[in-house]
Amino acid sequence: MSLLDDFISLIFPKICACCGNSLWKHEEIICTYCDFHLPKTNFHLEQDNPASRTFWGRARIESATAYYYFNKGNKVQRLIHLLKYKGRRDIGIFLGEKQGLLLKNSPLFGAVEVIIPVPLHKKKLMKRGYNQSEQFAVGLGKSMNLPVNPYILSRQKYTETQTKKSRFNRWQNVSEMFALENSFLLEGKHILLVDDVITTGATLESCIKTLSAIPGIKISVAAIAVTMH
């Protein structure tokens, strides 16, 4: 198949999702140069970090992490945009696999038993065709060898996009909008709740408060990126 693959790559060259340059044979999704220079956080090694501080005094969690720092106009924003709006599910899975390797060996996340993606409302899911957070969760599950359950937590209220809302309006927009089904499956479990980007943390906070009603549950959080305020 290598000759056929070479021929296909000539007609449809694989390009880096960050910079648009052609990928070498050994590269996937992101070129080596971009991968090296993307702003990684290493929060998986720190209990006290900007991602976990987002939830201080708001929601009880075990640990929180994000793979990258998100800034407007940076390459991480481009990755998230392609994942959310351009059908690039492969980016979510790829980044999940990369982050999962780190979390699997982290003392903060090694005890996680199941991965729960932040759900989309049915209308938005039909419009987009997939949940970007679930794609990320699938990648994490592959690397961490953990099950992903996208069915226990559901979004009951259709909300407008959060992008241009203030912190208070974001919180108001997602307050009491999630529901649980077959929640007994998570009793006594340490779960990893995952989303694409932590901005104000309003959506995740609402999820955490809903999930916290489950007896004995422990909740940690992981995201592809976190914004710096």
N, CA and C of each residue as an Amber inpcrd file, in Angstrom:
protein
   687
   0.8240000  -1.2190000   0.0000000   0.0000000   0.0000000   0.0000000
   0.8580000   1.2700000   0.0000000   2.1630000   1.1580000   0.2370000
   2.9750000   2.3620000   0.3920000   3.0280000   3.1890000  -0.8920000
   3.0870000   2.5180000  -2.0820000   3.1040000   3.2500000  -3.3500000
   1.8030000   4.0060000  -3.5460000   0.6820000   3.3470000  -3.2230000
  -0.6260000   3.9940000  -3.3310000  -0.7190000   5.1680000  -2.3640000
  -0.2320000   4.9660000  -1.1410000  -0.2340000   6.0410000  -0.1450000
   0.5860000   7.2350000  -0.6170000   1.7470000   6.9350000  -1.2180000
   2.6050000   8.0100000  -1.7360000   1.8980000   8.7780000  -2.8480000
   1.1930000   8.0390000  -3.7060000   0.4710000   8.6680000  -4.8190000
  -0.6500000   9.5680000  -4.2830000  -1.3930000   9.0340000  -3.3020000
  -2.4960000   9.8120000  -2.7010000  -1.9610000  11.0740000  -2.0280000
  -0.8170000  10.9320000  -1.3520000  -0.2550000  12.0900000  -0.6420000
   0.2370000  13.1690000  -1.5970000   0.5530000  12.7640000  -2.8250000
   0.9420000  13.7570000  -3.8340000  -0.2660000  14.5830000  -4.2560000
  -1.4170000  13.9140000  -4.4090000  -2.6390000  14.6090000  -4.8410000
  -3.3070000  15.3270000  -3.6640000  -3.3720000  14.6390000  -2.5400000
  -3.9790000  15.2110000  -1.3280000  -2.9370000  15.2220000  -0.2080000
  -2.0100000  16.1630000  -0.2320000  -0.9450000  16.1580000   0.7820000
  -1.5070000  16.3830000   2.1870000  -0.9780000  15.6300000   3.1320000
  -1.3650000  15.8210000   4.5330000  -0.6610000  17.0740000   5.0450000
  -1.4330000  17.9710000   5.6230000  -0.8370000  19.2150000   6.0930000
  -1.0300000  19.3920000   7.5970000  -0.1290000  20.1210000   8.1950000
  -0.1790000  20.4090000   9.6310000  -1.4080000  21.2620000   9.9430000
  -2.1660000  20.8520000  10.9440000  -3.3790000  21.5820000  11.3310000
  -3.0640000  22.9480000  11.9440000  -1.8150000  23.1480000  12.3470000
  -1.4240000  24.4290000  12.9520000  -0.8940000  25.4260000  11.9200000
   0.0790000  24.9830000  11.1020000   0.7760000  25.9280000  10.2150000
   0.4530000  25.7470000   8.7410000  -0.1650000  24.6110000   8.3860000
  -0.5280000  24.3850000   6.9920000   0.5820000  23.8310000   6.1300000
   1.7670000  23.6030000   6.6940000   2.8580000  23.0030000   5.9310000
   2.6370000  21.4940000   5.7990000   3.2260000  20.9070000   4.7560000
   3.0840000  19.4670000   4.5370000   3.7160000  18.6820000   5.6850000
   3.0570000  17.5730000   6.0300000   3.5810000  16.6980000   7.0780000
   4.5170000  15.6580000   6.4700000   5.5750000  15.3150000   7.2070000
   6.4310000  14.2060000   6.8190000   5.7150000  12.9040000   7.1290000
   6.2360000  11.8080000   6.5900000   5.5900000  10.4970000   6.7600000
   5.3780000  10.1300000   8.2230000   6.3390000  10.4670000   9.0780000
   6.2550000  10.0700000  10.4880000   5.3820000  11.0200000  11.3100000
   4.9280000  12.1070000  10.6970000   4.1370000  13.1080000  11.4280000
   2.6380000  12.8890000  11.2200000   1.8670000  13.2400000  12.2440000
   0.4140000  13.0880000  12.1830000  -0.2640000  14.3260000  12.7840000
  -1.1830000  14.9040000  12.0680000  -2.0170000  16.0450000  12.4910000
  -1.1980000  17.3300000  12.6830000  -0.1570000  17.2700000  13.5260000
   0.6480000  18.4560000  13.8430000   2.1120000  18.1650000  13.5260000
   2.7680000  19.0980000  12.8400000   4.1740000  18.8800000  12.5020000
   5.0530000  18.9660000  13.7570000   6.2310000  18.4170000  13.6660000
   7.1480000  18.3570000  14.8100000   7.4900000  19.7490000  15.3240000
   7.6840000  20.6950000  14.4100000   8.0330000  22.0650000  14.8090000
   6.9050000  22.6940000  15.6280000   5.6650000  22.6020000  15.1120000
   4.5290000  23.1860000  15.8450000   4.3030000  22.4800000  17.1710000
   4.4140000  21.1570000  17.1700000   4.2080000  20.3920000  18.3990000
   5.1940000  20.8380000  19.4840000   6.4280000  21.0960000  19.0800000
   7.4580000  21.5250000  20.0260000   7.1650000  22.9240000  20.5780000
   6.6280000  23.8070000  19.7230000   6.4390000  25.2080000  20.1060000
   5.0470000  25.5480000  20.6560000   4.1030000  24.6140000  20.5780000
   2.7840000  24.8920000  21.1470000   2.9140000  25.0780000  22.6660000
   2.1350000  26.0250000  23.2340000   2.3050000  26.3660000  24.6620000
   1.6910000  25.3320000  25.6110000   2.4570000  24.3230000  25.9680000
   1.9750000  23.2790000  26.8750000   2.0360000  23.7680000  28.3240000
   1.1180000  23.2980000  29.1410000   0.9970000  23.7990000  30.5150000
   1.7510000  22.9530000  31.5470000   1.7850000  21.6370000  31.3610000
   2.3230000  20.6900000  32.3620000   1.5580000  20.7380000  33.6880000
   0.2760000  21.1280000  33.6230000  -0.5470000  21.1900000  34.8370000
  -0.7760000  19.8120000  35.4560000  -0.6100000  18.7550000  34.6680000
  -0.8570000  17.4120000  35.1950000   0.1420000  17.0430000  36.2980000
   1.1810000  17.8750000  36.4540000   2.1870000  17.6350000  37.4920000
   1.9760000  18.5120000  38.7260000   1.0020000  19.4520000  38.6480000
   0.7940000  20.4100000  39.7450000  -0.6420000  20.3400000  40.2590000
  -0.7930000  20.1090000  41.5400000  -2.1290000  20.1110000  42.1420000
  -2.7290000  21.5190000  42.1100000  -1.8960000  22.5010000  42.4310000
  -2.3280000  23.8980000  42.4500000  -1.8580000  24.5530000  41.1480000
  -2.7900000  24.7900000  40.2350000  -2.4600000  25.3970000  38.9500000
  -3.6190000  26.2810000  38.4900000  -3.4360000  27.1150000  37.4820000
  -4.4990000  28.0260000  37.0470000  -5.8070000  27.3420000  36.6430000
  -5.7330000  26.1130000  36.1300000  -6.9670000  25.3970000  35.7730000
  -7.7470000  25.0070000  37.0230000  -7.0510000  24.4670000  38.0290000
  -7.7410000  24.0610000  39.2530000  -8.2390000  25.2760000  40.0460000
  -7.4830000  26.3890000  39.9850000  -7.9080000  27.6040000  40.7050000
  -9.2100000  28.1800000  40.1580000  -9.5040000  27.8830000  38.9130000
 -10.7640000  28.3390000  38.3060000 -11.9600000  27.9000000  39.1300000
 -11.8400000  26.7530000  39.7980000 -12.9850000  26.1700000  40.5130000
 -12.9430000  26.4010000  42.0250000 -11.9130000  27.0600000  42.5070000
 -11.8110000  27.3130000  43.9430000 -13.0330000  28.0890000  44.4390000
 -13.6420000  27.5800000  45.5050000 -14.7990000  28.2590000  46.1010000
 -16.0670000  28.1380000  45.2820000 -16.0050000  27.4030000  44.1770000
 -17.1730000  27.2900000  43.2890000 -17.6800000  25.8640000  43.1510000
 -16.7470000  24.9310000  43.0270000 -17.1260000  23.5240000  42.8460000
 -16.0070000  22.6420000  43.3930000 -16.3910000  21.5370000  43.9960000
 -15.3930000  20.6560000  44.6090000 -14.8590000  19.6580000  43.5790000
 -13.5590000  19.7100000  43.3520000 -12.9140000  18.7670000  42.4400000
 -11.6500000  18.2070000  43.0980000 -11.1520000  17.1180000  42.5210000
  -9.8970000  16.5340000  42.9930000  -8.7110000  17.2570000  42.3500000
  -8.7170000  17.3200000  41.0300000  -7.6260000  17.9410000  40.2710000
  -8.1820000  18.4810000  38.9620000  -7.4410000  19.3990000  38.3480000
  -7.8270000  19.9210000  37.0340000  -6.5690000  20.1730000  36.2140000
  -6.7040000  19.9650000  34.9070000  -5.5700000  20.1880000  34.0230000
  -6.0570000  20.6120000  32.6490000  -5.1480000  21.1730000  31.8750000
  -5.3800000  21.4740000  30.4640000  -4.0530000  21.2380000  29.7510000
  -4.1150000  20.8260000  28.5080000  -2.8920000  20.4850000  27.7770000
  -2.1460000  21.7340000  27.3120000  -2.9110000  22.7140000  26.8020000
  -2.3070000  23.9290000  26.2420000  -2.8720000  25.1970000  26.8970000
  -2.1170000  26.2840000  26.7370000  -2.6410000  27.6350000  27.0090000
  -3.3480000  28.1190000  25.7450000  -4.5110000  28.7240000  25.9330000
  -5.2980000  29.2490000  24.8060000  -5.2250000  30.7690000  24.8120000
  -4.7770000  31.3430000  23.7250000  -4.7970000  32.7960000  23.5470000
  -5.3870000  33.1070000  22.1850000  -6.1030000  34.2250000  22.0770000
  -6.7050000  34.6000000  20.7950000  -5.6210000  34.7520000  19.7380000
  -5.8370000  34.0870000  18.6180000  -4.9060000  34.2070000  17.5020000
  -3.7690000  33.2100000  17.5210000  -3.6160000  32.4340000  18.6190000
  -2.5060000  31.4800000  18.6270000  -2.9080000  30.1780000  17.9240000
  -1.9420000  29.3100000  17.7300000  -2.1810000  28.0800000  16.9700000
  -3.1370000  27.1390000  17.6820000  -3.2010000  27.2410000  18.9920000
  -4.1430000  26.4150000  19.7560000  -5.5790000  26.8070000  19.4040000
  -5.8240000  28.0980000  19.2460000  -7.1620000  28.5490000  18.8410000
  -7.5250000  27.9640000  17.4770000  -6.5540000  27.9040000  16.5810000
  -6.8050000  27.3190000  15.2620000  -7.1780000  25.8400000  15.3860000
  -6.4670000  25.1070000  16.2280000  -6.7740000  23.6880000  16.4360000
  -8.2030000  23.5010000  16.9480000  -8.5780000  24.3080000  17.9510000
  -9.9220000  24.2120000  18.5330000 -10.9840000  24.5670000  17.4920000
 -10.7150000  25.5900000  16.6910000 -11.6660000  26.0180000  15.6560000
 -11.8910000  24.9070000  14.6240000 -10.8080000  24.2780000  14.1890000
 -10.9220000  23.1780000  13.2250000 -11.7000000  22.0050000  13.8200000
 -11.4420000  21.7170000  15.0870000 -12.1270000  20.6260000  15.7760000
 -13.6230000  20.8950000  15.9140000 -13.9770000  22.1120000  16.3170000
 -15.3750000  22.4280000  16.6210000 -16.2290000  22.7200000  15.3890000
 -15.6400000  23.4180000  14.4280000 -16.4640000  23.9570000  13.3430000
 -16.1270000  23.4460000  11.9500000 -15.0340000  22.7210000  11.7960000
 -14.6130000  22.2870000  10.4560000 -14.5660000  20.7650000  10.2950000
 -15.2290000  20.0730000  11.2060000 -15.3480000  18.6240000  11.0580000
 -14.1050000  17.8180000  11.3750000 -13.1040000  18.4410000  11.9930000
 -11.8350000  17.7410000  12.2410000 -11.8770000  16.9670000  13.5610000
 -12.6990000  15.9430000  13.5930000 -12.7840000  15.1030000  14.7940000
 -11.4270000  14.4970000  15.1510000 -10.6310000  14.2150000  14.0900000
  -9.3320000  13.5670000  14.2980000  -8.4160000  14.3820000  15.2030000
  -8.5940000  15.7150000  15.1890000  -7.7680000  16.5730000  16.0570000
  -8.0960000  16.2990000  17.5260000  -9.3770000  16.1790000  17.8420000
  -9.7860000  15.8930000  19.2150000  -9.2430000  14.5670000  19.7110000
  -9.3620000  13.5280000  18.8740000  -8.8700000  12.2030000  19.2580000
  -7.3530000  12.2210000  19.4260000  -6.6650000  12.8600000  18.4830000
  -5.2070000  12.9480000  18.5170000  -4.7120000  13.6370000  19.7850000
  -5.3110000  14.7880000  20.1090000  -4.8860000  15.5250000  21.3020000
  -5.2540000  14.7770000  22.5810000  -6.3840000  14.0720000  22.5540000
  -6.7570000  13.2460000  23.6990000  -5.7460000  12.1400000  23.9490000
  -5.2980000  11.5110000  22.8690000  -4.3040000  10.4390000  23.0050000
  -2.9960000  10.9760000  23.5850000  -2.5890000  12.1490000  23.1090000
  -1.3360000  12.7410000  23.5990000  -1.4480000  13.1170000  25.0790000
  -2.5620000  13.7680000  25.4400000  -2.7150000  14.1640000  26.8380000
  -2.9310000  12.9510000  27.7360000  -3.6220000  11.9510000  27.2130000
  -3.8850000  10.7460000  27.9930000  -2.6160000  10.0480000  28.4550000
  -1.5870000  10.0750000  27.6180000  -0.3020000   9.4650000  27.9910000
   0.2950000  10.1520000  29.2150000   0.1030000  11.4690000  29.2970000
   0.6040000  12.2300000  30.4470000  -0.2260000  11.9450000  31.6990000
  -1.5500000  11.9230000  31.5290000  -2.4420000  11.7440000  32.6830000
  -2.3330000  10.3330000  33.2690000  -2.1170000   9.3730000  32.3870000
  -2.0140000   7.9770000  32.8330000  -0.8760000   7.8040000  33.8330000
   0.1880000   8.5590000  33.6200000   1.3710000   8.4450000  34.4880000
   1.4500000   9.5300000  35.5580000   0.3850000  10.3180000  35.6820000
   0.3650000  11.3890000  36.6800000  -0.2330000  10.8790000  37.9880000
   0.3990000  11.1710000  39.1240000  -0.1770000  10.7520000  40.4110000
  -1.5240000  11.4200000  40.6970000  -1.8050000  12.5310000  40.0250000
  -3.0620000  13.2500000  40.2470000  -4.2390000  12.6130000  39.5020000
  -3.9550000  11.9110000  38.4080000  -5.0370000  11.4010000  37.5610000
  -4.9960000   9.8790000  37.3860000  -4.0340000   9.2310000  38.0060000
  -3.8620000   7.7900000  37.8400000  -5.0050000   6.9580000  38.3860000
  -5.7980000   7.5190000  39.3130000  -6.8830000   6.7470000  39.9280000
  -8.2270000   6.9200000  39.2120000  -8.2540000   7.7110000  38.1400000
  -9.4970000   7.9390000  37.3880000 -10.0110000   6.6070000  36.8310000
 -11.3510000   6.4150000  36.8810000 -11.9390000   5.1390000  36.4550000
 -12.8090000   5.2300000  35.2160000 -13.3500000   6.4120000  34.9450000
 -14.2360000   6.5700000  33.7830000 -14.1820000   8.0250000  33.3030000
 -14.3420000   8.2140000  32.0010000 -14.2570000   9.5520000  31.4030000
 -15.6450000   9.9960000  30.9400000 -16.0280000  11.2160000  31.3240000
 -17.3440000  11.7740000  30.9870000 -17.1540000  13.0740000  30.2040000
 -17.5560000  13.1260000  28.9340000 -17.4430000  14.3850000  28.1910000
 -18.5920000  15.3330000  28.5210000 -18.3240000  16.6280000  28.5220000
 -19.3930000  17.6210000  28.6570000 -20.3070000  17.4680000  27.4400000
 -21.6090000  17.2590000  27.6570000 -22.4930000  16.9820000  26.5170000
 -22.9340000  18.2460000  25.7690000 -23.2770000  18.0530000  24.5010000
 -23.9380000  19.1020000  23.7160000 -25.4390000  18.8650000  23.7870000
 -26.2240000  19.9290000  23.5790000 -27.6610000  19.7590000  23.4450000
 -27.9500000  19.0150000  22.1440000 -29.0440000  18.2510000  22.1140000
 -29.3860000  17.4410000  20.9280000 -29.4320000  18.2760000  19.6510000
 -29.9580000  19.4990000  19.7570000 -30.0580000  20.3640000  18.5630000
 -28.6740000  20.7070000  18.0340000 -27.7770000  21.0670000  18.9400000
 -26.4180000  21.4380000  18.5230000 -25.6640000  20.2130000  18.0210000
 -25.9350000  19.0650000  18.6340000 -25.2900000  17.8240000  18.2100000
 -25.7190000  17.4620000  16.7880000 -26.9990000  17.6360000  16.4920000
 -27.5000000  17.3500000  15.1400000 -26.9040000  18.3190000  14.1240000
 -26.7770000  19.5640000  14.5130000 -26.2380000  20.5860000  13.6160000
 -24.7510000  20.3380000  13.3280000 -23.9910000  20.0330000  14.3590000
 -22.5440000  19.8540000  14.2160000 -22.1910000  18.4410000  13.7530000
 -23.0080000  17.4750000  14.1320000 -22.7690000  16.0900000  13.7180000
 -21.9650000  15.2810000  14.7200000 -21.3510000  15.9310000  15.6740000
 -20.5500000  15.2430000  16.6860000 -20.2820000  16.2210000  17.8290000
 -19.8850000  15.6540000  18.9660000 -19.5170000  16.4510000  20.1370000
 -17.9950000  16.4880000  20.2220000 -17.4220000  17.6780000  20.0910000
 -15.9570000  17.8020000  20.0780000 -15.3300000  17.3020000  21.3880000
 -16.0260000  17.5090000  22.5070000 -15.4950000  17.0450000  23.7950000
 -15.4900000  15.5220000  23.8780000 -16.4630000  14.8920000  23.2260000
 -16.5080000  13.4280000  23.2050000 -15.3550000  12.8650000  22.3720000
 -14.9890000  13.5510000  21.2780000 -13.8500000  13.1030000  20.4670000
 -12.5670000  13.1530000  21.3000000 -12.4220000  14.2280000  22.0490000
 -11.2780000  14.3840000  22.9470000 -11.2850000  13.2720000  24.0000000
 -12.4760000  12.9750000  24.5390000 -12.6250000  11.9190000  25.5450000
 -12.2350000  10.5560000  24.9790000 -12.6040000  10.2980000  23.7310000
 -12.2690000   9.0230000  23.0820000 -10.7520000   8.8460000  23.0170000
 -10.0480000   9.9240000  22.6440000  -8.5920000   9.8720000  22.5970000
  -7.9800000   9.6210000  23.9670000  -8.5060000  10.3070000  24.9810000
  -8.0360000  10.0890000  26.3490000  -8.2470000   8.6350000  26.7670000
  -9.4330000   8.1250000  26.4510000  -9.7700000   6.7490000  26.8160000
  -8.8220000   5.7360000  26.1970000  -8.4240000   5.9950000  24.9500000
  -7.4890000   5.0890000  24.2600000  -6.1550000   5.0200000  24.9980000
  -5.6080000   6.1800000  25.3270000  -4.2970000   6.2200000  25.9800000
  -4.3480000   5.7570000  27.4340000  -5.4290000   6.0970000  28.1200000
  -5.5330000   5.7830000  29.5410000  -6.1540000   4.4050000  29.7850000
  -6.6170000   3.7730000  28.6880000  -7.2720000   2.4680000  28.7740000
  -8.4730000   2.5180000  29.7230000  -9.3120000   3.5460000  29.5120000
 -10.4810000   3.7580000  30.3650000 -11.7460000   3.8600000  29.5170000
 -12.8880000   3.4720000  30.0860000 -14.1500000   3.6220000  29.3590000
 -14.5980000   5.0830000  29.2850000 -15.2840000   5.4090000  28.2000000
 -15.8860000   6.7370000  28.0280000 -17.3980000   6.5510000  28.0570000
 -18.0820000   7.3210000  28.9030000 -19.5450000   7.2220000  28.9700000
 -20.1660000   8.5860000  28.6620000 -20.6910000   8.7620000  27.4340000
 -21.2820000  10.0500000  27.0590000 -22.7840000  10.1320000  27.3270000
 -23.3450000   9.1430000  28.0410000 -24.8020000   9.0590000  28.1620000
 -25.3570000   9.4260000  29.5370000 -24.5260000   9.3890000  30.5680000
 -25.0370000   9.6280000  31.9250000 -25.4060000  11.0870000  32.1340000
 -24.6000000  11.9860000  31.5920000 -24.8330000  13.4230000  31.7390000
 -25.4380000  13.9590000  30.4450000 -26.5580000  14.6800000  30.5600000
 -27.1940000  15.2370000  29.3640000 -27.4880000  16.7230000  29.5630000
 -27.5140000  17.4420000  28.4470000 -27.7840000  18.8790000  28.4700000
 -29.2610000  19.0950000  28.1580000 -29.9680000  19.7220000  29.1040000
 -31.4230000  19.8660000  28.9900000 -31.8590000  21.1470000  28.2930000
 -31.0010000  22.1520000  28.3580000 -31.3930000  23.4730000  27.8670000
 -30.4880000  23.8810000  26.7140000 -31.1050000  24.3370000  25.6300000
 -30.3150000  24.8170000  24.4860000 -29.8570000  26.2360000  24.7750000
 -28.5590000  26.4680000  24.7160000 -28.0290000  27.7930000  25.0340000
 -27.3070000  28.3880000  23.8400000 -27.2470000  29.7120000  23.8510000
 -26.4670000  30.3920000  22.8200000 -24.9900000  30.1390000  23.0780000
 -24.1660000  30.4100000  22.0700000 -22.7260000  30.2400000  22.2450000
 -22.2190000  31.1010000  23.3950000 -21.2290000  30.5780000  24.0970000
 -20.6860000  31.2520000  25.2720000 -19.6020000  32.2780000  24.9180000
 -19.1260000  32.2350000  23.6730000 -17.8800000  32.9190000  23.3140000
 -17.8160000  34.3780000  23.7410000 -18.8930000  35.1520000  23.5160000
 -18.8120000  36.5910000  23.7670000 -19.5190000  37.0180000  25.0470000
 -19.8340000  36.0540000  25.9050000 -20.5450000  36.3890000  27.1430000
 -19.5730000  36.7240000  28.2750000 -20.0370000  37.5670000  29.2040000
 -19.2430000  37.8860000  30.3890000 -19.2580000  36.6880000  31.3270000
 -18.3910000  36.7310000  32.3470000 -18.3290000  35.6230000  33.3100000
 -19.6950000  35.3620000  33.9520000 -20.3860000  36.4290000  34.4020000
 -21.6820000  36.2370000  35.0560000 -22.7080000  35.6940000  34.0680000
 -22.7320000  36.2510000  32.8510000 -23.6960000  35.8010000  31.8510000
 -23.4430000  34.3650000  31.4180000 -22.1750000  33.9590000  31.4060000
 -21.8590000  32.5650000  31.0960000 -22.4450000  31.6600000  32.1740000
 -22.2440000  32.0550000  33.4380000 -22.7680000  31.2500000  34.5410000
 -24.2930000  31.1690000  34.4680000 -24.9400000  32.3260000  34.2070000
 -26.3930000  32.3860000  34.1140000 -26.9030000  31.5220000  32.9610000
 -26.1310000  31.4820000  31.8910000 -26.5060000  30.7780000  30.6740000
 -26.5480000  29.2630000  30.8700000 -25.7200000  28.7520000  31.7750000
 -25.6250000  27.2890000  31.9350000 -26.1220000  26.7930000  33.2910000
 -26.6080000  27.6970000  34.1190000 -27.0660000  27.3050000  35.4480000
 -28.2000000  26.2770000  35.3630000 -28.0350000  25.1830000  36.0820000
 -29.0540000  24.1250000  36.1950000 -29.5250000  23.6190000  34.8360000
 -28.5970000  23.3550000  33.9420000 -28.9960000  22.9330000  32.6060000
 -28.6450000  21.4820000  32.2950000 -28.0570000  20.7640000  33.2680000
 -27.6650000  19.3800000  33.0250000 -28.5000000  18.4220000  33.8770000
 -28.6410000  17.2010000  33.3800000 -29.4090000  16.1790000  34.0980000
 -28.6640000  14.8540000  34.0470000 -29.0260000  13.9510000  34.9730000
 -28.3680000  12.6420000  35.0800000 -29.3150000  11.5050000  34.7230000
 -28.7570000  10.4590000  34.1260000 -29.5210000   9.2590000  33.8340000
 -28.6540000   8.0500000  34.1730000 -29.2210000   7.0740000  34.8480000
 -28.4560000   5.8800000  35.2810000 -27.2050000   6.2780000  36.0680000
 -27.3660000   7.2800000  36.9250000 -26.2200000   7.8190000  37.6590000
 -25.6120000   6.8070000  38.6370000 -26.3570000   5.7370000  38.9660000
 -25.8310000   4.7150000  39.8820000 -24.5380000   4.0940000  39.3400000
 -24.3430000   4.1830000  38.0200000 -23.1400000   3.6170000  37.4000000
 -21.8710000   4.3540000  37.8310000 -22.0470000   5.5700000  38.3300000
 -20.8850000   6.3690000  38.7400000 -20.7160000   6.4410000  40.2560000
 -21.5640000   5.7500000  40.9980000 -21.4690000   5.8090000  42.4630000
 -20.1170000   5.2790000  42.9370000 -19.4350000   6.0810000  43.7630000
 -18.1470000   5.6980000  44.3150000 -16.9920000   5.7400000  43.3200000
 -17.2290000   6.2820000  42.1470000 -16.1930000   6.3090000  41.1030000
 -15.4330000   7.6400000  41.0950000 -14.1950000   7.5640000  40.6270000
 -13.4090000   8.7800000  40.3550000 -13.5200000   9.0170000  38.8520000
 -14.1860000  10.1000000  38.4640000 -14.4200000  10.3550000  37.0420000
 -13.5520000  11.5120000  36.5470000 -13.3050000  11.5030000  35.2620000
 -12.6110000  12.6030000  34.6020000 -13.6210000  13.2860000  33.6910000
 -14.0000000  14.5080000  34.0490000 -14.9420000  15.3080000  33.2650000
 -14.1340000  16.1250000  32.2610000 -14.4660000  16.0210000  30.9700000
 -13.6130000  16.6710000  29.9720000 -14.3850000  17.6270000  29.0640000
 -13.7070000  18.7160000  28.7050000 -14.2560000  19.7300000  27.8080000
 -13.1420000  20.1850000  26.8800000 -13.4940000  20.9940000  25.8840000
 -12.4550000  21.4410000  24.9560000 -11.6270000  22.5810000  25.5440000
 -12.3010000  23.6300000  26.0600000 -11.5780000  24.7860000  26.5940000
 -12.1650000  25.2080000  27.9400000 -11.2960000  25.4970000  28.8950000
 -11.7330000  26.1120000  30.1620000 -11.5540000  27.6110000  30.0140000
 -12.6670000  28.3420000  30.0420000 -12.6080000  29.8150000  29.9550000
 -12.9410000  30.3640000  31.3390000 -14.2180000  30.5430000  31.6330000
 -14.5990000  30.9400000  32.9910000 -14.8640000  29.7200000  33.8720000
 -15.0600000  28.5730000  33.2380000 -15.3770000  27.3590000  33.9890000
 -16.8550000  27.2100000  34.3000000 -17.7070000  28.0910000  33.7480000
 -19.1320000  28.0810000  34.0930000 -19.8200000  26.7790000  33.6900000
 -19.5740000  26.3200000  32.4780000 -20.2100000  25.0830000  32.0080000
 -19.7450000  23.8920000  32.8400000 -18.4490000  23.7970000  33.0510000
 -17.9080000  22.6990000  33.8560000 -18.4300000  22.7600000  35.2890000
 -18.5190000  23.9620000  35.8410000 -19.0420000  24.1210000  37.2100000
 -20.4600000  23.5730000  37.3100000 -21.2850000  23.8720000  36.3070000
 -22.6640000  23.3820000  36.3020000 -22.6990000  21.8570000  36.2090000
 -21.8270000  21.2900000  35.3730000 -21.7250000  19.8290000  35.2670000
 -21.3020000  19.2100000  36.5990000 -20.2880000  19.8090000  37.2120000
 -19.7520000  19.2910000  38.4730000 -20.8280000  19.2860000  39.5510000
 -21.6000000  20.3610000  39.6330000 -22.6500000  20.4500000  40.6560000
 -23.7220000  19.3860000  40.4330000 -24.0370000  19.1100000  39.1720000
 -25.0140000  18.0570000  38.8610000 -24.4530000  16.6880000  39.2250000
 -23.2150000  16.4330000  38.8330000 -22.5830000  15.1370000  39.1030000
 -22.3330000  14.9130000  40.5910000 -22.1600000  15.9930000  41.3380000
 -21.8460000  15.8880000  42.7730000 -22.9830000  15.2950000  43.5950000
 -24.1680000  15.1980000  42.9940000 -25.3010000  14.5760000  43.6890000
 -25.1470000  13.0540000  43.7530000 -24.2160000  12.5000000  43.0020000
 -24.0100000  11.0430000  42.9790000 -23.2010000  10.6270000  44.2160000
 -23.6970000   9.6670000  44.9920000 -22.9880000   9.2530000  46.2180000
 -21.5650000   8.7710000  45.9530000 -20.6200000   9.3020000  46.7340000
 -19.2400000   8.8300000  46.7030000 -18.4290000   9.2110000  45.4800000
 -18.9660000  10.0600000  44.6340000 -18.2510000  10.4010000  43.4010000
 -17.0790000  11.3420000  43.6780000 -15.9940000  11.1530000  42.9310000
 -14.8610000  12.0830000  42.9290000 -14.7160000  12.5960000  41.5040000
 -14.4730000  13.8880000  41.3570000 -14.4580000  14.5020000  40.0240000
 -13.1460000  15.2290000  39.7730000 -12.4840000  14.8630000  38.6960000
 -11.3480000  15.6130000  38.1960000 -11.7080000  16.1620000  36.8200000
 -10.9750000  17.1470000  36.3720000 -11.3050000  17.8600000  35.1300000
 -10.0960000  17.9050000  34.2130000 -10.3370000  17.6970000  32.9190000
  -9.2740000  17.8540000  31.9150000  -9.8430000  18.5620000  30.6990000
  -9.0410000  19.4220000  30.0900000  -9.4470000  20.1340000  28.8800000
  -8.2780000  20.1800000  27.9160000  -8.5870000  20.4460000  26.6660000
  -7.5150000  20.6180000  25.6820000  -6.7230000  21.8900000  26.0000000
  -7.4500000  22.9520000  26.3640000  -6.7670000  24.2380000  26.5920000
  -7.4600000  25.0320000  27.6910000  -6.7160000  25.9900000  28.2420000
  -7.2520000  26.9110000  29.2520000  -6.8670000  28.3340000  28.8550000
  -7.8240000  29.2450000  28.9830000  -7.5090000  30.6580000  28.6970000
  -6.8230000  31.2610000  29.8960000  -5.9330000  32.1880000  29.6440000
  -5.2360000  32.8750000  30.7210000  -5.8100000  34.2720000  30.8670000
  -6.2530000  34.5960000  32.0870000  -6.8880000  35.9020000  32.3420000
  -5.8640000  36.8710000  32.9430000
